């Protein structure tokens, strides 16, 4: 059956001309029907074409399609792959972070691509203009729906799909690797039997021969990696000598590089006939690689692949592996979920990995099966070979996984309180009956019906009712006399910023406490529940102690101490080398949490406290000191330029305006850059405080009511104006500062001999140091 016969107007969107056996059997339900579809099929059997067919049907009917991909790296790949749709006149848009979102592009896109987390965030904000596009989805394709069984991420996918169905009821097409209980997923999504497909291993294009191999475990984890590597090479070598290729999965980006280096030495010693150093043309082609280590490696027939490589380098590695110019490829798990890059032999060297936020964790069973599914090259091999290399104590566990597969479970129970709070905050749950209706839309409820004992189905409703009562007791939800439920300010912020509820409570305590300091802000984030599982390895503890010397962090556990040390050192761009491997992930999460804490401070404290958190956020993100942080508010000024300008005495956007192009050039900027920076600085607020007829003296016992004018001669912004006398707040106001604002100030002749009045203007949404002006009044 040819593509051009089935979808003639979209034939050019497919990378092949003819559908395979599996695709032909599922095709009528997808193209001719309108029911929801669930298709479970072995890896590499062609499920992507089913997704594309569903998208074609939606586009042909004038609708919008949403593709939910399991991870960020794959959303970017889809944007690249689906340029074929762009060439046909349809727009593809990958929805990424809040700051990068282009609402207009999203509204006009024909195909939206999101991760589960981004789809969750978007549907939570569906009633805002920025995210209203999400309610216009006509077809939702869920790639790798067995992600439902993933820790934490699974519950996100589950509630997002349930919510999307309530918001706009799109057609759902859910695709998965082989899973024993596809029927439960079909029941959840209301896919009828005629559009539920469970394709067995006979539909694999190449038979898979999978097994478990053990290694001799030692005391040194570093040495163990090499023991497992030699075991992997022993398994792969015969296939490579026979003209095949090996794909070896390891636990981290760094490990892909180190394993590739060691393999180059080892195969040279073993005299394995690989590499292309004598191929002059290929030698010339490798100069296109941006990574020098990778360039040297591929000439020996060995390469590495991970999400940290540039797109150019990843594309070249994939292309050369497909062309058999690379015989050994070391990769992280990202490759298993994404590119169709099969090899005759697949070895999983590492079954455990270090997660910066979770410590050492077992690789997901779903990841293991996904990786092994890459074994066998259609059209080249009759059999693919896959091995899991593990310690003897875990061999039976993995053999059972290979023999029986993995039933998909719901993970909703693990985060039930946060997801229930989110639904109430959105207004989709307004009373107890709604709670029960919502519960019945979840995969959790369906799975509990299938396994009533394991899920304690008999008491499920009571459990959800108890969770609701706890939300009320903790201050996230309030009830009325008619038993209606609604979110409090605390509940709304917890949902808006995607916080675990214990973290929201922690932030609320900081915001309602006596004093908000930089240290309090950093400790609140370091101690957030999101970082609970961070572990400090022995090799990192001296570096942590060195960073925190002289600071009060003794009451924190080793994990949060490590987070605090990374945040502290990030604020000056001086993270110790021992902490850098985890610093990027921790810093990215911390920036998100700091942004959330800023909103808590703005709501429950005051604009000055929120402005402090915004400056801390900017310093952690940019690695700049307090003197330079205000400059990061200027478009086009990053950490390097900010630090350079501050070292020359240009410390604020107002200083930039005063310096002009000549002054900025003298500080080291080129004329073109100086002009752009100056233009951007003029768009930021610039405050002038006018004291008017403020007295220099006041008689004891007398009082005088004066007015101080705060004038903004730059760009408008949200601001908080505070007046203090001798450090005690006299008056405060907040709002949008566009033009000028007059603040009444009472001058009283009290017991003090002098009164120092301070007018302070802070900008909670910008990393600007507050503008402060002082006046001293003597009491005569």
Secondary structure, 3 states (H helix, E strand, C coil): CEHHHHCHHHHHHCCCCECCHHHHHHHHHHHCCCCCEEEECCCCCCHHHHHHHHHHHHHHCCCCEEEEECCHHHHHHHHHHCHHHHHCCCCEEECCCCCCCCHHHHHHCCEEEEEHHHHHHHHHCCCCHHHHHHHHCCEEEECCHHHHHCCCHHHHHHHHHHHHHHHCCCEEEEEECCCCCHHHHHHHHCCCHHHEEECCHHHCCCEEEEEEEEECCCCCHHHHHHHHHHHHHHHHHHHHHCCCCEEEECCCHHHHHHHHHHHHHHHHHHCCCCCCCCCHHHHHHHHHCCCHHHHHHHCCCEEEECCCCCHHHHHHHHHHHHCCCCCEEEECCHHHHCCCCCECEEEECCCEEEECCCEEEECCHHHHHHHHCCECCCCCCCEEEEEEEEEHHHHHHHHHHHHHCCCCCCCHHHHHHHHHHHHHHHCCCCEHHHHHHHHCCCHHHHHHHHCCCCCCHHHHHHHHHHHHHHHHHCCCEEECCCCEEEECHHHHHHHHCCCCHHHHHHHHHHHCCCCCCHHHHHHHHHCCHHHCCCCCCHHHHHHHHHHCCCCCCCCCCHHHHHHHHHHHHHCCCCCCHHHHHHHHHHHHHHHHHHHHHHHHHHHHCCHHHHHHHHHHHHHHHHCCCCCCHHHHHCCCCCHHHHHHHHHCCCCCHHHHHHHHHHHHHHCCCCHHHHHHHHHHHHCCCCEEEECCCCCCEECCCCEEEEEEEEEECCCCEEEEEEEEECCEEEEEEEEEECCEEEEEEEEECCCCCEEEEEEEEECCCCCCCCEEEEEEEEEC
